[in-house]
Amino acid sequence: MSRLKEIWLMTALFVTGTCLTIVSGALAQADLLSMSGEIVAIDIASKTLSLKGESFNQEEFVFEDNVKVLQGGDSAALEELAQGDQVTVWYREETDGQKVSEAIEIQAAEGASPEGGNY
């Protein structure tokens, strides 16, 4: 095989592999759904969270030890979540209908600045 053909083949394989990686990453993220509302119950020991929103009565979520908790763009502790908090839950839905939270984002309270102070 000539050197030019060898380089062309290696480039084609690299581009194909890169495209497949990008597409599979996008598909994995596309599987996540989100729901925003108020925490009506949370049990860290049993790893469950109940959420109530304007467009739904109540939804139940489970979470794993590696769930990401975010507040203001920074990592937060799971223990910082409390009943009454406004949150967005990013989750995947299992084939049995169970909603498994991948990330929980605590929303800023109304009237609070991003730094946590009031206007």
Sine and cosine of phi, psi and omega as CSV:
sin_phi,cos_phi,sin_psi,cos_psi,sin_omega,cos_omega
0.00,0.00,0.69,-0.72,-0.01,-1.00
-0.95,0.32,0.38,-0.92,-0.03,-1.00
-0.88,0.47,-0.62,0.79,0.00,-1.00
-0.90,0.43,-0.70,0.71,0.03,-1.00
-0.90,0.44,-0.63,0.78,0.01,-1.00
-0.90,0.44,-0.69,0.72,0.03,-1.00
-0.91,0.42,-0.69,0.72,0.01,-1.00
-0.88,0.48,-0.69,0.72,0.00,-1.00
-0.90,0.44,-0.68,0.73,0.02,-1.00
-0.90,0.43,-0.64,0.77,0.03,-1.00
-0.91,0.42,-0.69,0.72,0.01,-1.00
-0.88,0.47,-0.67,0.74,0.03,-1.00
-0.91,0.42,-0.65,0.76,0.02,-1.00
-0.89,0.46,-0.73,0.68,-0.01,-1.00
-0.90,0.44,-0.68,0.73,0.02,-1.00
-0.88,0.48,-0.71,0.70,0.02,-1.00
-0.89,0.46,-0.66,0.75,0.02,-1.00
-0.90,0.43,-0.69,0.72,0.02,-1.00
-0.89,0.46,-0.67,0.74,0.01,-1.00
-0.90,0.44,-0.62,0.79,0.03,-1.00
-0.90,0.43,-0.71,0.70,0.00,-1.00
-0.89,0.45,-0.72,0.70,-0.01,-1.00
-0.90,0.43,-0.68,0.73,-0.03,-1.00
-0.92,0.38,-0.58,0.81,0.07,-1.00
-0.91,0.42,-0.66,0.75,0.02,-1.00
-0.91,0.41,-0.64,0.77,0.02,-1.00
-0.92,0.40,-0.62,0.79,0.02,-1.00
-0.89,0.45,-0.69,0.73,0.02,-1.00
-0.94,0.33,-0.52,0.85,0.00,-1.00
-0.91,0.40,-0.38,0.93,0.00,-1.00
-0.96,0.26,-0.27,0.96,0.00,-1.00
-0.99,0.17,0.68,-0.73,0.06,-1.00
-0.93,-0.38,0.22,-0.97,0.05,-1.00
-0.67,-0.75,0.45,-0.89,0.04,-1.00
-0.55,-0.83,0.71,-0.71,0.00,-1.00
-0.90,-0.45,0.60,-0.80,0.03,-1.00
0.08,-1.00,-0.29,-0.96,-0.04,-1.00
-0.98,-0.20,0.69,-0.72,0.08,-1.00
-0.95,0.33,0.86,-0.50,0.06,-1.00
-0.98,-0.18,-0.33,0.94,0.08,-1.00
-0.33,-0.94,0.60,-0.80,0.10,-0.99
-0.57,-0.82,0.72,-0.69,0.04,-1.00
-0.76,-0.65,0.98,-0.19,-0.07,-1.00
-0.91,0.41,-0.59,0.81,-0.02,-1.00
-0.90,0.44,-0.68,0.73,0.00,-1.00
-1.00,-0.06,-0.01,1.00,0.08,-1.00
0.86,0.51,0.75,0.66,0.03,-1.00
-0.79,-0.61,0.47,-0.88,-0.02,-1.00
-0.60,-0.80,0.74,-0.67,0.09,-1.00
-0.93,-0.37,0.73,-0.68,-0.08,-1.00
-0.81,-0.58,0.67,-0.74,0.06,-1.00
-0.84,-0.54,0.72,-0.69,-0.03,-1.00
-0.76,-0.65,0.07,-1.00,0.01,-1.00
-0.92,0.39,-0.56,0.83,-0.08,-1.00
-0.98,-0.20,0.08,1.00,0.04,-1.00
-0.49,-0.87,0.49,-0.87,-0.06,-1.00
-0.96,0.29,-0.88,0.47,0.01,-1.00
-0.36,-0.93,0.69,-0.72,0.04,-1.00
-0.81,-0.58,0.60,-0.80,0.01,-1.00
-0.96,-0.28,0.69,-0.73,0.04,-1.00
-0.79,-0.62,0.47,-0.88,0.20,-0.98
-0.90,-0.43,0.37,-0.93,0.07,-1.00
-0.64,-0.77,0.36,-0.93,-0.02,-1.00
-0.97,-0.25,0.13,-0.99,-0.02,-1.00
-0.85,0.53,-0.49,0.87,-0.09,-1.00
-1.00,-0.06,0.27,0.96,0.02,-1.00
-0.87,0.49,0.67,-0.75,0.02,-1.00
-1.00,0.00,0.75,-0.66,0.08,-1.00
-0.90,-0.44,0.78,-0.62,-0.06,-1.00
-0.82,-0.58,0.56,-0.83,0.12,-0.99
-0.56,-0.83,0.87,-0.50,-0.01,-1.00
0.88,0.47,0.50,0.87,0.01,-1.00
1.00,0.09,-0.10,0.99,0.01,-1.00
-0.95,-0.31,0.35,-0.94,0.08,-1.00
-0.93,0.38,0.58,-0.82,0.05,-1.00
-0.72,-0.69,0.26,-0.97,0.01,-1.00
-1.00,0.07,0.56,-0.83,0.04,-1.00
-0.83,0.56,-0.57,0.82,-0.02,-1.00
-0.92,0.40,-0.24,0.97,0.04,-1.00
-0.97,0.23,-0.28,0.96,0.03,-1.00
-0.96,0.30,0.67,-0.74,-0.02,-1.00
-0.57,-0.82,0.40,-0.92,0.08,-1.00
-0.82,0.57,0.70,-0.71,0.00,-1.00
0.99,-0.11,-0.28,0.96,0.04,-1.00
-0.91,0.41,0.63,-0.78,0.15,-0.99
-1.00,0.02,0.81,-0.58,-0.07,-1.00
-0.66,-0.75,0.31,-0.95,0.24,-0.97
-0.90,-0.43,0.79,-0.61,0.00,-1.00
-0.96,-0.29,0.82,-0.57,0.09,-1.00
-0.98,-0.18,0.84,-0.55,-0.15,-0.99
-0.59,-0.81,0.24,-0.97,0.15,-0.99
-0.89,-0.46,0.54,-0.84,0.02,-1.00
-0.97,-0.24,0.85,-0.53,0.00,-1.00
-0.96,0.27,0.24,-0.97,-0.01,-1.00
-0.89,0.45,-0.42,0.91,0.04,-1.00
-1.00,0.07,0.07,1.00,0.03,-1.00
1.00,-0.04,-0.15,0.99,0.00,-1.00
-0.93,0.38,0.70,-0.71,0.01,-1.00
-0.99,-0.13,0.88,-0.47,-0.05,-1.00
-0.94,-0.33,0.91,-0.42,-0.04,-1.00
-0.95,0.30,0.75,-0.66,0.10,-1.00
-0.99,-0.16,-0.54,0.84,-0.01,-1.00
-0.46,-0.89,0.55,-0.84,0.05,-1.00
-0.78,-0.63,0.85,-0.52,-0.02,-1.00
-0.95,-0.33,0.87,-0.49,0.03,-1.00
-0.98,0.19,0.82,-0.58,-0.01,-1.00
-1.00,0.08,0.52,-0.85,0.06,-1.00
-0.91,0.40,0.63,-0.77,0.05,-1.00
-0.89,0.45,0.52,-0.85,0.02,-1.00
-0.86,0.51,0.70,-0.72,0.02,-1.00
0.99,0.11,-0.02,1.00,0.00,-1.00
-0.99,-0.12,0.62,-0.79,0.07,-1.00
-0.98,0.18,0.30,-0.95,0.03,-1.00
-0.84,0.55,-0.45,0.89,0.00,-1.00
-0.98,0.19,-0.14,0.99,0.03,-1.00
0.98,-0.18,-0.13,0.99,0.03,-1.00
-1.00,0.04,0.29,-0.96,0.04,-1.00
-1.00,-0.02,0.44,-0.90,0.03,-1.00
-0.95,0.31,0.00,0.00,0.00,0.00
